[in-house]
């Protein structure tokens, strides 16, 4: 069974809630899903039939949440080739912070692309000023993403 790893970067649990709410969408179309709250480079799936979904919130001035700092540091310092990585990205932020809105998700996207990873589709940016419950935006996006990227296996 193909696998989806959902790597979570969260400060107050919002991104983790999104990961838990979208997990069933992947299971329904034939994936084994693992939610990873303390991600490391080893968690990046390299199998051609596997996917990685990042659910990352932004904290401070566009920074990664505490549980995601080591992962981003490893990615920067070890500079691995990620040409086999296919991923999706859900970024959570607050537009009242202006230029740093979804800064962690945008920075992660750039970092992954710099290492050769291939993002499937567009990044979803969820604005806390417009969407009270982030999963209200994430669940339909994941459903559309699975369909648009032809990811159904079951």
Secondary structure, DSSP 8 states (H G I E B T S, - for coil): --EEEEEEE-SSSHHHHHHHHHHHHHHHTT-EEEEESS--GGGS--STT-EEEEEEEEETTTEE-HHHHHHHHHHHHH----TT-EEEEEEEE-GGGGGGTTHHHHHHHHHHHHTT-EE-S--EEEETTT-SSTHHHHHHHHHHHHHHTT----
